[in-house]
Amino acid sequence: MTFDARLADRVRRATEEEPGIGEKHMFGGLCFLVRGNLCCGIDGDDLFVRTSPEAGAALLRRKHASVFAPNGRPMRGWVKVGRAGLRDARALRSWLRPALEFARSLPAKPTARRTR
């Protein structure tokens, strides 16, 4: 399971004020969950975010974005962000914001793993 540990630390710092954040190894990388709902993750050197299909379509028009397709299957509302789109904390937060909003809008899962 390989993922960029530095990027994981950056995501942790960017989400440290968010209640109910947990981590789980999934998709061959590290995923971050909000109240048990997948919000974002790290796949190798890239970030992926989960949003509504409408918000995902808008994010795909941004530079450095592509469809996230684990196992070759594209997923609506899931966007992969290349390393160049994550150059600083502000850029990272701009990708995380819609993912956090979407995850917060979902009902909490019964048992979230390793929340902080």
Number of C-alpha atoms within 10 A of each C-alpha: 10 11 18 15 13 10 19 20 11 16 20 16 11 16 17 12 10 12 12 18 23 20 21 17 13 14 13 14 19 21 22 25 22 29 22 24 23 24 26 26 28 26 23 16 16 18 29 24 26 27 25 16 14 10 17 23 17 12 23 17 10 11 11 15 20 18 19 21 14 11 7 7 9 12 14 17 20 25 29 24 26 17 15 12 17 19 10 10 12 11 12 19 17 12 22 23 15 19 26 24 15 19 21 20 11 13 11 14 11 8 9 17 16 12 16 11
